[in-house]
């Protein structure tokens, strides 16, 4: 393992991670090394061939891409199910071997489809996938995204819709990725919603509202309060920072980690 300074001690009530794509100008090894020193636990949203990199620094990939479709084209259309199942049959065992606890998937866009039909199709697709996840001890997380600003027409854009789908699938390995940035835009009421649905939430993302930038006093979410709400539920998964820095990237990341270390 490359030499690194001792990690900054953290309270550990919130296990924090960082999303790779927000720091794309920093080499992955460098990001992982800096993250380890800040007391983070992992790096989020890595491709299969990158999963081993964080392990060099005592971290893991906390959420992996494994062929779960794309934001516009995924589980709400049955014609996508074969390809997603084939990818997950190949990649979820690799995730288990690499210590990757979660893989990501999406609902897909509406494209004129009714939400009820899309929900039924997502249930069909996830029912095909859940045994692969269960057999390998890996969570499949379908992401909640906003359809108001960033992902127009995306179907899984409200917590209630997502919970309807995963609760019907009813597997301990099929969860939602609750993106706090996206859900603040769509519905707010963050702490109460998280509390009511925590059994169905497998992972969290952060990002300042508005703008998806730093978790600072320029935006509207009180992050330490939200984190205390999550910590009070004894959530054992990960909270990954997914904001786009506007200042020095690693300084912004460290400030966010400090803020969320409740």
Secondary structure, DSSP 8 states (H G I E B T S, - for coil): ------------SSEEEEEGGGGTTS-HHHHHHHHHHTT--EEEEE-GGGTTGGGGGT-EEEEE--S---SSSSTTSGGGHHHHHHHHHHHHHHHHHHT--EEEE---B-TT--HHHHHHHHHHHHHHHHHHHHHHT-EEEEE---TTTTSTTBS--SHHHHHHHHHHHT-TTEEEEEEHHHHHHHT--HHHHHHHHGGGEEEEEE--TTTS--SSTTSS--HHHHHHHHHTTT--SEEEE----SS-HHHHHHHHHHHH--
